[in-house]
Amino acid sequence: MKIIYKDQIIREVAMKLDQSTSRTGTAINTFLNLVREKLAEGSQVVLIRFGSFEVKDRKGRIGRDPHSHQP
């Protein structure tokens, strides 16, 4: 599996739109901040053909260290 970071997405979108990476980065960051705001307000964000996002409360649980198998 290949990992793609936000800065790479910004560069590729900028190239496809023939825009500066600065302007594209601002647009993408604005979009992500808006999604965060709406989720914090309790809204569900739905992007057709991509996914839906919502904040859910779950009970806490005890994690474990997979290397030592200790909690």
PDB file of N, CA, C and O in Angstrom:
ATOM      1  N   MET A   1       0.850  -1.172   0.000  1.00  0.00           N
ATOM      2  CA  MET A   1       0.000   0.000   0.000  1.00  0.00           C
ATOM      3  C   MET A   1       0.896   1.237   0.000  1.00  0.00           C
ATOM      4  O   MET A   1       1.853   1.318   0.770  1.00  0.00           O
ATOM      5  N   LYS A   2       0.586   2.178  -0.850  1.00  0.00           N
ATOM      6  CA  LYS A   2       1.342   3.413  -0.952  1.00  0.00           C
ATOM      7  C   LYS A   2       0.648   4.498  -0.137  1.00  0.00           C
ATOM      8  O   LYS A   2      -0.573   4.642  -0.199  1.00  0.00           O
ATOM      9  N   ILE A   3       1.427   5.259   0.627  1.00  0.00           N
ATOM     10  CA  ILE A   3       0.877   6.358   1.413  1.00  0.00           C
ATOM     11  C   ILE A   3       1.051   7.653   0.633  1.00  0.00           C
ATOM     12  O   ILE A   3       2.135   7.946   0.128  1.00  0.00           O
ATOM     13  N   ILE A   4      -0.025   8.422   0.539  1.00  0.00           N
ATOM     14  CA  ILE A   4       0.018   9.721  -0.130  1.00  0.00           C
ATOM     15  C   ILE A   4      -0.317  10.780   0.906  1.00  0.00           C
ATOM     16  O   ILE A   4      -1.371  10.728   1.540  1.00  0.00           O
ATOM     17  N   TYR A   5       0.578  11.736   1.077  1.00  0.00           N
ATOM     18  CA  TYR A   5       0.388  12.792   2.055  1.00  0.00           C
ATOM     19  C   TYR A   5      -0.301  14.004   1.434  1.00  0.00           C
ATOM     20  O   TYR A   5      -0.348  14.164   0.214  1.00  0.00           O
ATOM     21  N   LYS A   6      -0.834  14.852   2.313  1.00  0.00           N
ATOM     22  CA  LYS A   6      -1.601  16.016   1.861  1.00  0.00           C
ATOM     23  C   LYS A   6      -0.797  16.907   0.915  1.00  0.00           C
ATOM     24  O   LYS A   6      -1.350  17.401  -0.068  1.00  0.00           O
ATOM     25  N   ASP A   7       0.491  17.125   1.184  1.00  0.00           N
ATOM     26  CA  ASP A   7       1.277  18.005   0.313  1.00  0.00           C
ATOM     27  C   ASP A   7       1.401  17.445  -1.100  1.00  0.00           C
ATOM     28  O   ASP A   7       1.471  18.204  -2.066  1.00  0.00           O
ATOM     29  N   GLN A   8       1.427  16.129  -1.221  1.00  0.00           N
ATOM     30  CA  GLN A   8       1.474  15.512  -2.556  1.00  0.00           C
ATOM     31  C   GLN A   8       0.136  15.703  -3.267  1.00  0.00           C
ATOM     32  O   GLN A   8       0.103  15.980  -4.466  1.00  0.00           O
ATOM     33  N   ILE A   9      -0.950  15.558  -2.543  1.00  0.00           N
ATOM     34  CA  ILE A   9      -2.275  15.784  -3.137  1.00  0.00           C
ATOM     35  C   ILE A   9      -2.378  17.220  -3.612  1.00  0.00           C
ATOM     36  O   ILE A   9      -2.871  17.484  -4.709  1.00  0.00           O
ATOM     37  N   ILE A  10      -1.909  18.154  -2.783  1.00  0.00           N
ATOM     38  CA  ILE A  10      -1.962  19.579  -3.153  1.00  0.00           C
ATOM     39  C   ILE A  10      -1.177  19.814  -4.443  1.00  0.00           C
ATOM     40  O   ILE A  10      -1.660  20.494  -5.348  1.00  0.00           O
ATOM     41  N   ARG A  11       0.028  19.255  -4.531  1.00  0.00           N
ATOM     42  CA  ARG A  11       0.836  19.440  -5.752  1.00  0.00           C
ATOM     43  C   ARG A  11       0.138  18.870  -6.978  1.00  0.00           C
ATOM     44  O   ARG A  11       0.113  19.508  -8.031  1.00  0.00           O
ATOM     45  N   GLU A  12      -0.427  17.678  -6.851  1.00  0.00           N
ATOM     46  CA  GLU A  12      -1.076  17.047  -8.003  1.00  0.00           C
ATOM     47  C   GLU A  12      -2.339  17.786  -8.429  1.00  0.00           C
ATOM     48  O   GLU A  12      -2.588  17.954  -9.623  1.00  0.00           O
ATOM     49  N   VAL A  13      -3.135  18.227  -7.458  1.00  0.00           N
ATOM     50  CA  VAL A  13      -4.335  19.005  -7.790  1.00  0.00           C
ATOM     51  C   VAL A  13      -3.925  20.316  -8.452  1.00  0.00           C
ATOM     52  O   VAL A  13      -4.538  20.732  -9.435  1.00  0.00           O
ATOM     53  N   ALA A  14      -2.901  20.965  -7.927  1.00  0.00           N
ATOM     54  CA  ALA A  14      -2.416  22.223  -8.505  1.00  0.00           C
ATOM     55  C   ALA A  14      -1.996  22.032  -9.959  1.00  0.00           C
ATOM     56  O   ALA A  14      -2.302  22.859 -10.818  1.00  0.00           O
ATOM     57  N   MET A  15      -1.285  20.920 -10.226  1.00  0.00           N
ATOM     58  CA  MET A  15      -0.865  20.648 -11.611  1.00  0.00           C
ATOM     59  C   MET A  15      -2.072  20.428 -12.515  1.00  0.00           C
ATOM     60  O   MET A  15      -2.123  20.961 -13.623  1.00  0.00           O
ATOM     61  N   LYS A  16      -3.049  19.642 -12.048  1.00  0.00           N
ATOM     62  CA  LYS A  16      -4.220  19.340 -12.872  1.00  0.00           C
ATOM     63  C   LYS A  16      -5.054  20.591 -13.161  1.00  0.00           C
ATOM     64  O   LYS A  16      -5.660  20.710 -14.226  1.00  0.00           O
ATOM     65  N   LEU A  17      -5.076  21.523 -12.200  1.00  0.00           N
ATOM     66  CA  LEU A  17      -5.864  22.746 -12.365  1.00  0.00           C
ATOM     67  C   LEU A  17      -5.040  23.913 -12.899  1.00  0.00           C
ATOM     68  O   LEU A  17      -5.568  25.005 -13.108  1.00  0.00           O
ATOM     69  N   ASP A  18      -3.755  23.683 -13.119  1.00  0.00           N
ATOM     70  CA  ASP A  18      -2.830  24.732 -13.552  1.00  0.00           C
ATOM     71  C   ASP A  18      -2.904  25.944 -12.619  1.00  0.00           C
ATOM     72  O   ASP A  18      -3.029  27.087 -13.058  1.00  0.00           O
ATOM     73  N   GLN A  19      -2.823  25.654 -11.324  1.00  0.00           N
ATOM     74  CA  GLN A  19      -2.848  26.681 -10.282  1.00  0.00           C
ATOM     75  C   GLN A  19      -1.575  26.572  -9.451  1.00  0.00           C
ATOM     76  O   GLN A  19      -0.855  25.577  -9.537  1.00  0.00           O
ATOM     77  N   SER A  20      -1.302  27.583  -8.657  1.00  0.00           N
ATOM     78  CA  SER A  20      -0.136  27.524  -7.769  1.00  0.00           C
ATOM     79  C   SER A  20      -0.429  26.555  -6.624  1.00  0.00           C
ATOM     80  O   SER A  20      -1.584  26.344  -6.253  1.00  0.00           O
ATOM     81  N   THR A  21       0.638  25.971  -6.071  1.00  0.00           N
ATOM     82  CA  THR A  21       0.451  25.081  -4.935  1.00  0.00           C
ATOM     83  C   THR A  21      -0.028  25.865  -3.717  1.00  0.00           C
ATOM     84  O   THR A  21      -0.751  25.331  -2.877  1.00  0.00           O
ATOM     85  N   SER A  22       0.372  27.120  -3.624  1.00  0.00           N
ATOM     86  CA  SER A  22      -0.062  27.953  -2.504  1.00  0.00           C
ATOM     87  C   SER A  22      -1.577  28.159  -2.529  1.00  0.00           C
ATOM     88  O   SER A  22      -2.257  27.985  -1.518  1.00  0.00           O
ATOM     89  N   ARG A  23      -2.079  28.527  -3.679  1.00  0.00           N
ATOM     90  CA  ARG A  23      -3.530  28.770  -3.821  1.00  0.00           C
ATOM     91  C   ARG A  23      -4.308  27.470  -3.633  1.00  0.00           C
ATOM     92  O   ARG A  23      -5.348  27.454  -2.974  1.00  0.00           O
ATOM     93  N   THR A  24      -3.808  26.390  -4.207  1.00  0.00           N
ATOM     94  CA  THR A  24      -4.464  25.093  -4.079  1.00  0.00           C
ATOM     95  C   THR A  24      -4.431  24.616  -2.633  1.00  0.00           C
ATOM     96  O   THR A  24      -5.421  24.083  -2.133  1.00  0.00           O
ATOM     97  N   GLY A  25      -3.299  24.805  -1.958  1.00  0.00           N
ATOM     98  CA  GLY A  25      -3.185  24.427  -0.557  1.00  0.00           C
ATOM     99  C   GLY A  25      -4.172  25.184   0.309  1.00  0.00           C
ATOM    100  O   GLY A  25      -4.782  24.616   1.215  1.00  0.00           O
ATOM    101  N   THR A  26      -4.324  26.462   0.026  1.00  0.00           N
ATOM    102  CA  THR A  26      -5.298  27.273   0.764  1.00  0.00           C
ATOM    103  C   THR A  26      -6.707  26.740   0.559  1.00  0.00           C
ATOM    104  O   THR A  26      -7.480  26.646   1.513  1.00  0.00           O
ATOM    105  N   ALA A  27      -7.046  26.392  -0.673  1.00  0.00           N
ATOM    106  CA  ALA A  27      -8.385  25.874  -0.972  1.00  0.00           C
ATOM    107  C   ALA A  27      -8.619  24.532  -0.267  1.00  0.00           C
ATOM    108  O   ALA A  27      -9.675  24.323   0.329  1.00  0.00           O
ATOM    109  N   ILE A  28      -7.656  23.641  -0.332  1.00  0.00           N
ATOM    110  CA  ILE A  28      -7.811  22.322   0.292  1.00  0.00           C
ATOM    111  C   ILE A  28      -7.875  22.453   1.811  1.00  0.00           C
ATOM    112  O   ILE A  28      -8.700  21.803   2.454  1.00  0.00           O
ATOM    113  N   ASN A  29      -7.019  23.279   2.386  1.00  0.00           N
ATOM    114  CA  ASN A  29      -7.053  23.487   3.834  1.00  0.00           C
ATOM    115  C   ASN A  29      -8.364  24.126   4.284  1.00  0.00           C
ATOM    116  O   ASN A  29      -8.887  23.785   5.344  1.00  0.00           O
ATOM    117  N   THR A  30      -8.894  25.045   3.489  1.00  0.00           N
ATOM    118  CA  THR A  30     -10.183  25.662   3.796  1.00  0.00           C
ATOM    119  C   THR A  30     -11.283  24.607   3.785  1.00  0.00           C
ATOM    120  O   THR A  30     -12.138  24.588   4.671  1.00  0.00           O
ATOM    121  N   PHE A  31     -11.262  23.738   2.791  1.00  0.00           N
ATOM    122  CA  PHE A  31     -12.236  22.652   2.706  1.00  0.00           C
ATOM    123  C   PHE A  31     -12.146  21.738   3.928  1.00  0.00           C
ATOM    124  O   PHE A  31     -13.164  21.423   4.545  1.00  0.00           O
ATOM    125  N   LEU A  32     -10.937  21.314   4.277  1.00  0.00           N
ATOM    126  CA  LEU A  32     -10.761  20.416   5.417  1.00  0.00           C
ATOM    127  C   LEU A  32     -11.192  21.079   6.726  1.00  0.00           C
ATOM    128  O   LEU A  32     -11.800  20.433   7.579  1.00  0.00           O
ATOM    129  N   ASN A  33     -10.882  22.352   6.884  1.00  0.00           N
ATOM    130  CA  ASN A  33     -11.306  23.073   8.090  1.00  0.00           C
ATOM    131  C   ASN A  33     -12.826  23.169   8.175  1.00  0.00           C
ATOM    132  O   ASN A  33     -13.399  23.058   9.258  1.00  0.00           O
ATOM    133  N   LEU A  34     -13.475  23.374   7.035  1.00  0.00           N
ATOM    134  CA  LEU A  34     -14.938  23.431   7.006  1.00  0.00           C
ATOM    135  C   LEU A  34     -15.537  22.087   7.404  1.00  0.00           C
ATOM    136  O   LEU A  34     -16.516  22.043   8.149  1.00  0.00           O
ATOM    137  N   VAL A  35     -14.962  20.997   6.918  1.00  0.00           N
ATOM    138  CA  VAL A  35     -15.430  19.657   7.300  1.00  0.00           C
ATOM    139  C   VAL A  35     -15.274  19.472   8.808  1.00  0.00           C
ATOM    140  O   VAL A  35     -16.190  18.989   9.474  1.00  0.00           O
ATOM    141  N   ARG A  36     -14.108  19.858   9.349  1.00  0.00           N
ATOM    142  CA  ARG A  36     -13.883  19.741  10.793  1.00  0.00           C
ATOM    143  C   ARG A  36     -14.907  20.549  11.584  1.00  0.00           C
ATOM    144  O   ARG A  36     -15.446  20.068  12.581  1.00  0.00           O
ATOM    145  N   GLU A  37     -15.178  21.786  11.136  1.00  0.00           N
ATOM    146  CA  GLU A  37     -16.165  22.652  11.805  1.00  0.00           C
ATOM    147  C   GLU A  37     -17.539  21.990  11.836  1.00  0.00           C
ATOM    148  O   GLU A  37     -18.194  21.947  12.878  1.00  0.00           O
ATOM    149  N   LYS A  38     -17.966  21.480  10.694  1.00  0.00           N
ATOM    150  CA  LYS A  38     -19.296  20.875  10.607  1.00  0.00           C
ATOM    151  C   LYS A  38     -19.392  19.628  11.472  1.00  0.00           C
ATOM    152  O   LYS A  38     -20.425  19.387  12.097  1.00  0.00           O
ATOM    153  N   LEU A  39     -18.322  18.827  11.518  1.00  0.00           N
ATOM    154  CA  LEU A  39     -18.316  17.647  12.383  1.00  0.00           C
ATOM    155  C   LEU A  39     -18.363  18.057  13.847  1.00  0.00           C
ATOM    156  O   LEU A  39     -19.058  17.428  14.646  1.00  0.00           O
ATOM    157  N   ALA A  40     -17.624  19.115  14.207  1.00  0.00           N
ATOM    158  CA  ALA A  40     -17.618  19.598  15.586  1.00  0.00           C
ATOM    159  C   ALA A  40     -18.992  20.127  15.994  1.00  0.00           C
ATOM    160  O   ALA A  40     -19.356  20.062  17.168  1.00  0.00           O
ATOM    161  N   GLU A  41     -19.756  20.649  15.034  1.00  0.00           N
ATOM    162  CA  GLU A  41     -21.115  21.138  15.300  1.00  0.00           C
ATOM    163  C   GLU A  41     -22.116  19.998  15.440  1.00  0.00           C
ATOM    164  O   GLU A  41     -23.263  20.216  15.832  1.00  0.00           O
ATOM    165  N   GLY A  42     -21.681  18.787  15.120  1.00  0.00           N
ATOM    166  CA  GLY A  42     -22.577  17.637  15.215  1.00  0.00           C
ATOM    167  C   GLY A  42     -23.211  17.234  13.899  1.00  0.00           C
ATOM    168  O   GLY A  42     -24.064  16.347  13.866  1.00  0.00           O
ATOM    169  N   SER A  43     -22.800  17.878  12.806  1.00  0.00           N
ATOM    170  CA  SER A  43     -23.338  17.533  11.487  1.00  0.00           C
ATOM    171  C   SER A  43     -22.647  16.292  10.930  1.00  0.00           C
ATOM    172  O   SER A  43     -21.531  15.953  11.323  1.00  0.00           O
ATOM    173  N   GLN A  44     -23.326  15.633  10.020  1.00  0.00           N
ATOM    174  CA  GLN A  44     -22.722  14.551   9.258  1.00  0.00           C
ATOM    175  C   GLN A  44     -22.330  15.150   7.917  1.00  0.00           C
ATOM    176  O   GLN A  44     -23.111  15.891   7.320  1.00  0.00           O
ATOM    177  N   VAL A  45     -21.136  14.842   7.438  1.00  0.00           N
ATOM    178  CA  VAL A  45     -20.659  15.348   6.155  1.00  0.00           C
ATOM    179  C   VAL A  45     -20.693  14.188   5.158  1.00  0.00           C
ATOM    180  O   VAL A  45     -20.064  13.155   5.387  1.00  0.00           O
ATOM    181  N   VAL A  46     -21.420  14.354   4.063  1.00  0.00           N
ATOM    182  CA  VAL A  46     -21.562  13.302   3.056  1.00  0.00           C
ATOM    183  C   VAL A  46     -20.999  13.807   1.734  1.00  0.00           C
ATOM    184  O   VAL A  46     -21.439  14.833   1.215  1.00  0.00           O
ATOM    185  N   LEU A  47     -20.030  13.085   1.197  1.00  0.00           N
ATOM    186  CA  LEU A  47     -19.455  13.396  -0.105  1.00  0.00           C
ATOM    187  C   LEU A  47     -19.807  12.220  -1.017  1.00  0.00           C
ATOM    188  O   LEU A  47     -19.198  11.153  -0.933  1.00  0.00           O
ATOM    189  N   ILE A  48     -20.779  12.425  -1.874  1.00  0.00           N
ATOM    190  CA  ILE A  48     -21.265  11.364  -2.755  1.00  0.00           C
ATOM    191  C   ILE A  48     -20.091  10.777  -3.542  1.00  0.00           C
ATOM    192  O   ILE A  48     -19.239  11.508  -4.048  1.00  0.00           O
ATOM    193  N   ARG A  49     -20.063   9.455  -3.635  1.00  0.00           N
ATOM    194  CA  ARG A  49     -19.040   8.666  -4.313  1.00  0.00           C
ATOM    195  C   ARG A  49     -17.675   8.726  -3.619  1.00  0.00           C
ATOM    196  O   ARG A  49     -16.676   8.281  -4.183  1.00  0.00           O
ATOM    197  N   PHE A  50     -17.627   9.271  -2.406  1.00  0.00           N
ATOM    198  CA  PHE A  50     -16.370   9.290  -1.670  1.00  0.00           C
ATOM    199  C   PHE A  50     -16.531   8.695  -0.284  1.00  0.00           C
ATOM    200  O   PHE A  50     -15.834   7.746   0.074  1.00  0.00           O
ATOM    201  N   GLY A  51     -17.444   9.246   0.496  1.00  0.00           N
ATOM    202  CA  GLY A  51     -17.643   8.730   1.843  1.00  0.00           C
ATOM    203  C   GLY A  51     -18.474   9.674   2.682  1.00  0.00           C
ATOM    204  O   GLY A  51     -18.798  10.785   2.263  1.00  0.00           O
ATOM    205  N   SER A  52     -18.813   9.216   3.868  1.00  0.00           N
ATOM    206  CA  SER A  52     -19.534  10.064   4.806  1.00  0.00           C
ATOM    207  C   SER A  52     -18.774  10.052   6.123  1.00  0.00           C
ATOM    208  O   SER A  52     -18.141   9.061   6.489  1.00  0.00           O
ATOM    209  N   PHE A  53     -18.851  11.164   6.819  1.00  0.00           N
ATOM    210  CA  PHE A  53     -18.086  11.350   8.038  1.00  0.00           C
ATOM    211  C   PHE A  53     -19.009  11.850   9.132  1.00  0.00           C
ATOM    212  O   PHE A  53     -19.861  12.707   8.900  1.00  0.00           O
ATOM    213  N   GLU A  54     -18.832  11.309  10.324  1.00  0.00           N
ATOM    214  CA  GLU A  54     -19.589  11.782  11.474  1.00  0.00           C
ATOM    215  C   GLU A  54     -18.800  11.447  12.734  1.00  0.00           C
ATOM    216  O   GLU A  54     -17.987  10.522  12.753  1.00  0.00           O
ATOM    217  N   VAL A  55     -19.054  12.209  13.771  1.00  0.00           N
ATOM    218  CA  VAL A  55     -18.390  11.984  15.046  1.00  0.00           C
ATOM    219  C   VAL A  55     -19.282  11.083  15.880  1.00  0.00           C
ATOM    220  O   VAL A  55     -20.482  11.325  16.008  1.00  0.00           O
ATOM    221  N   LYS A  56     -18.682  10.033  16.451  1.00  0.00           N
ATOM    222  CA  LYS A  56     -19.428   9.123  17.307  1.00  0.00           C
ATOM    223  C   LYS A  56     -18.722   9.007  18.645  1.00  0.00           C
ATOM    224  O   LYS A  56     -17.493   8.964  18.708  1.00  0.00           O
ATOM    225  N   ASP A  57     -19.505   8.958  19.710  1.00  0.00           N
ATOM    226  CA  ASP A  57     -18.953   8.710  21.031  1.00  0.00           C
ATOM    227  C   ASP A  57     -18.927   7.206  21.262  1.00  0.00           C
ATOM    228  O   ASP A  57     -19.908   6.506  21.011  1.00  0.00           O
ATOM    229  N   ARG A  58     -17.780   6.721  21.749  1.00  0.00           N
ATOM    230  CA  ARG A  58     -17.664   5.303  22.067  1.00  0.00           C
ATOM    231  C   ARG A  58     -17.061   5.166  23.456  1.00  0.00           C
ATOM    232  O   ARG A  58     -16.339   6.044  23.928  1.00  0.00           O
ATOM    233  N   LYS A  59     -17.367   4.062  24.092  1.00  0.00           N
ATOM    234  CA  LYS A  59     -16.783   3.789  25.396  1.00  0.00           C
ATOM    235  C   LYS A  59     -15.271   3.619  25.238  1.00  0.00           C
ATOM    236  O   LYS A  59     -14.783   3.107  24.231  1.00  0.00           O
ATOM    237  N   GLY A  60     -14.544   4.067  26.272  1.00  0.00           N
ATOM    238  CA  GLY A  60     -13.107   3.881  26.276  1.00  0.00           C
ATOM    239  C   GLY A  60     -12.757   2.407  26.420  1.00  0.00           C
ATOM    240  O   GLY A  60     -13.562   1.616  26.912  1.00  0.00           O
ATOM    241  N   ARG A  61     -11.568   2.045  25.993  1.00  0.00           N
ATOM    242  CA  ARG A  61     -11.127   0.670  26.143  1.00  0.00           C
ATOM    243  C   ARG A  61      -9.638   0.669  26.455  1.00  0.00           C
ATOM    244  O   ARG A  61      -8.941   1.658  26.228  1.00  0.00           O
ATOM    245  N   ILE A  62      -9.176  -0.422  26.965  1.00  0.00           N
ATOM    246  CA  ILE A  62      -7.766  -0.545  27.312  1.00  0.00           C
ATOM    247  C   ILE A  62      -7.022  -1.056  26.088  1.00  0.00           C
ATOM    248  O   ILE A  62      -7.358  -2.097  25.524  1.00  0.00           O
ATOM    249  N   GLY A  63      -6.006  -0.303  25.692  1.00  0.00           N
ATOM    250  CA  GLY A  63      -5.186  -0.719  24.561  1.00  0.00           C
ATOM    251  C   GLY A  63      -4.062  -1.619  25.022  1.00  0.00           C
ATOM    252  O   GLY A  63      -3.860  -1.796  26.223  1.00  0.00           O
ATOM    253  N   ARG A  64      -3.329  -2.188  24.086  1.00  0.00           N
ATOM    254  CA  ARG A  64      -2.188  -3.016  24.444  1.00  0.00           C
ATOM    255  C   ARG A  64      -1.059  -2.743  23.471  1.00  0.00           C
ATOM    256  O   ARG A  64      -1.285  -2.334  22.332  1.00  0.00           O
ATOM    257  N   ASP A  65       0.144  -2.972  23.928  1.00  0.00           N
ATOM    258  CA  ASP A  65       1.331  -2.810  23.105  1.00  0.00           C
ATOM    259  C   ASP A  65       1.525  -4.096  22.308  1.00  0.00           C
ATOM    260  O   ASP A  65       1.792  -5.135  22.911  1.00  0.00           O
ATOM    261  N   PRO A  66       1.405  -4.074  20.983  1.00  0.00           N
ATOM    262  CA  PRO A  66       1.520  -5.313  20.197  1.00  0.00           C
ATOM    263  C   PRO A  66       2.917  -5.934  20.257  1.00  0.00           C
ATOM    264  O   PRO A  66       3.080  -7.126  19.996  1.00  0.00           O
ATOM    265  N   HIS A  67       3.922  -5.125  20.599  1.00  0.00           N
ATOM    266  CA  HIS A  67       5.282  -5.667  20.677  1.00  0.00           C
ATOM    267  C   HIS A  67       5.507  -6.459  21.962  1.00  0.00           C
ATOM    268  O   HIS A  67       6.172  -7.495  21.941  1.00  0.00           O
ATOM    269  N   SER A  68       4.963  -5.986  23.069  1.00  0.00           N
ATOM    270  CA  SER A  68       5.210  -6.669  24.335  1.00  0.00           C
ATOM    271  C   SER A  68       3.991  -7.484  24.797  1.00  0.00           C
ATOM    272  O   SER A  68       4.078  -8.249  25.757  1.00  0.00           O
ATOM    273  N   HIS A  69       2.875  -7.315  24.118  1.00  0.00           N
ATOM    274  CA  HIS A  69       1.617  -7.976  24.468  1.00  0.00           C
ATOM    275  C   HIS A  69       1.149  -7.588  25.870  1.00  0.00           C
ATOM    276  O   HIS A  69       0.392  -8.323  26.504  1.00  0.00           O
ATOM    277  N   GLN A  70       1.606  -6.431  26.347  1.00  0.00           N
ATOM    278  CA  GLN A  70       1.210  -5.922  27.664  1.00  0.00           C
ATOM    279  C   GLN A  70       0.194  -4.800  27.496  1.00  0.00           C
ATOM    280  O   GLN A  70       0.255  -4.052  26.520  1.00  0.00           O
ATOM    281  N   PRO A  71      -0.740  -4.673  28.439  1.00  0.00           N
ATOM    282  CA  PRO A  71      -1.683  -3.544  28.381  1.00  0.00           C
ATOM    283  C   PRO A  71      -0.987  -2.229  28.632  1.00  0.00           C
ATOM    284  O   PRO A  71      -1.629  -1.178  28.620  1.00  0.00           O
TER     285      PRO A  71
END
